[in-house]
Amino acid sequence: MLGVWFNRNSFVITHRRMTQHLQFLELSIATPDVQESLAWYQGLGFSELPTTDALVQHYGVVGNGRFHIGLHGAGLDGPGLTFVRRDLAEHVRAMLATDQEFEYTNLGIDALHEARQRDRDGTLAILLEARTFSPGHTRAGSLAIGDLLHIALPCMDVGEALEFWQSYGFIGVENSANDTVELHTPGLTLALTAGNRQLTLRFQPKDFAGCVELLQNRYRLKKVDTAFGRCAEFAAPEGTRIQLLETSDG
């Protein structure tokens, strides 16, 4: 059994420091062509949201009222989960004083404060002091591909990945049916499965067969077998892998 691992005392202390005022903002993805990726996700039912000028790189955001994807034309060397935290500079300095390491920090007076860490499998955890886009008036809407089930992270060692992401406020729960640990935080679920090498967005359409038929010609779906059952898989222009899961009654 995988269980849920943590040293309770050290976890509670780290959890409080890391997660106070912490809010998930977006899945951040690097793309060579922001406009192409924006249009592609809009074709699945996502809406483009207005961005601020806080980031210097070309940047666009899509969302459906529940989940947001930030498309970055530069500044990222891998996918990341971005969070907003108030008083970020003070927080980073306090964490550095306790020997916490950051891959990158920018705490300048005239810059958007930012700090980055990276898990062992290469996924970034990005902290910002403020939002970089407006949620606008987009209501939670349906996507052609259904609701997001979870983001499956690259993961070679579940224990190491779990320890890292628990420090960002995620609560780990074992799913013994497919040897996966799910990590939960408000607005987001992650999945850790040993051996997964590529970040994957998994959606669950209500009408799997109808969804596959609708998207087949345009997106060149292929059928694959996963621990979650039979899936239809395709990729966004920037390479993000997307899988559609068939429900048990589908």
N, C-alpha and C positions, 0 to 999 in steps of 0.2 A: 504494500500500500504506500502511495506517495505521501499522503497526509498533508498537513499544513505546517511548515517548519518555521519556527522563529525562537530565538532566545527572548523570553517575555520581557525581562527588565530592559535589555539594550534596545529591543524593538520599540517598546513604548516610549522611551526617551527619544530615540531617533525619529519615530513616527510623529511625535508632537512637534519636534523642531522642523521637520521637513514639510509637514502637511498643514500647518497653521495657515489659514487664508489661502490655501492652494486650490486652484480651480483649473480643470482641464480645458484647454482652448481648442487645439486642433491636432490632427495628424499632419505632420510637416513632411513634404515630399519634394525632392529635387527634380526638376524637369528642364530639358534643353529648350522647350518651347512652351511658355506659359499659356499663350493664347490657344494653342492646339489642345493642350490638356484641359483647359477651361471648357472649351467647346465640347470636348469628348464627354466630360462628366455631366455637362448640361444635357447631353443627349440621353443620359440615364435618368434624368428628372431632378438633378441637383440644380440649385439656383446660385448664381454668382452674387456675392455679397460685397458691399463697399469696403475698401481697405483704407487705412490711414497712411500717412507718409512717414511712419516711424522707421520703416525698413528701407535701406538704400537700394536693395536689389529689386528687380522686377518681380512682382508678387501678386498672386490672385487667390481668392478663396471661394470655395463652393460649399454649400450645405443644404440640409433639408429640414432645418429647425431642430434637429436632434444631434447631428454629427457633422463636423466640419473638416474639410481637407484644405490645407494651405499648400499652394503650388509655388515653389521658389525657383526663380531663374538662376540664382547663384547663392553662395553662402552656406550650402549644405553638402556634405560629402556622404550622406546616407540618410535614411528615413529617421524621423524622430517624433516623439510625443511632446507637445509644447503645453506648458502650464503657466498660468499667471499667478504671481505672488506679490502681495503688497510688501513694501519695505524690503525689497530684494537685496539691496546693497548691505543693509544691516544684517540680514539673514546669512548672506554668503560669508561675510567677515566672521560671523559667529561660528559658522560651520568650519571655516578654515582654521579657526582657533582650536577646534577639536579634532584636527588632522583629517578632516574630510577633504578630498581632492576634487578639483574641477578641471576639466579639459580646456575650458575657455571661460574667461570672464571679461565683461566690459561694463565697468561701473563708473564711467566718466561722467562729468557734470553735464555735458551737452549731448549725451547719447542715451538711447533707450537701454536701461540696465538689463543685462543678460548674463546668464551663466549656463554652462553645459557640462553634463556628465555623460558617460557612455557605458552601456552594459558590456559584458564580455563578448557578446555576439554582434556588437556594432550598432545597436539601436541607440539613438541619442535621447536623452532627457533634457529638455530645454526649458529654462525658467526665464520668464520675462516679467518686468514690473507692471506692464499694462497691456491691454488688448491691442491687436494690430488690425482688427477689422470690426465693423459694426454688425451686430446680429440682425439689424434691420427689422423689417416687419414680416420676415419669412415665417410662416406657420409650419409646424411639423407636418410634412406632407409625405405621400407615398412615392417611392421610387419604383421604376420599372423592374428593378431587381429585388424588391422587397426590403425588409428591415435588416439593418446591420446586426448580425449575431455577435461577432467579436472580431478583433484584430489578432491574428496569429503572428506572434513575433518570431524572428529567427532565434533558435534555442538549441544549444547542444547539451547543456547541463541545466535541468529544471531547478535544482536547488540553488545554484548561483543566480539564475535569472530571477527566481522568486525573492531571494533576499534583497536584490537590487531594487526591484519594483515595489516591494513592500515599503521601502523607505520613502516612496512617493505617495503613500496612503492607500495602496491597493491591498485588498483583503483576498487571500488565496483560499480557494475551495477546490478540492479534488473532484474530478469527474472520472470515476473508476471505469465507466463504460468505454472510454477511449484513451485511457492513460494520459489524460490532460489535466493540468491545473489551470483553473480559470481565476483571473485576477479582476476584482471588481472595485470600481470607484464610481461616484455619481456621474452618469452620462457616458460611461465607457466600460467595456469588458475586454480584457486581453485573454489570450489562450497561449499556454506554454506546453509544447509537446517536444520531447527530446528528439533531435534529428531534423527538425524543421530548419531549413537554411534560408528561406525567403519570406519576407513580410507578406502576409496575405489578408485581404479583406474578405470575410465570409458573410454572405447575405442569405436570407431564407425567404424566397418568394412564396406567396400563398398558393399560387398556381404554377408549380415548377415546370410542368410540360408546356403550358401556354407561354411562360416566360422564355423558355429555351427556344421555342418555335419563333417567337417574336424577334429574338436577338440573334438567332443563328447566322443568318446571311450577313448581317452588318458587322458582327464582332468575331466571327469564326470560332465559335465555342467548341471545346473538345471535352469529352467525358473522361473523368479520372476517378480512381478509387482512393478514398482517404479513410482515416480513422473515424470520420464522421459519416461515412457512407459514400454513395455515388454522388459525384458533383459534376457540374458543368463549369469549365474554367476558361477564362480569357484574360487579356492583359490590356491595361491602359497604354496610351502612347509613350509615356515615360517609363513603362515597364512594370508598374504596380500590378501584382497578381490579384485577380478577383475570382472567387469561387461562389457558385450558387448551390446551396444545399437543398436536397429534396426532403421534404417533411415526411414523417412516418405515414401520414395519411395521404401523401401526394402521389 
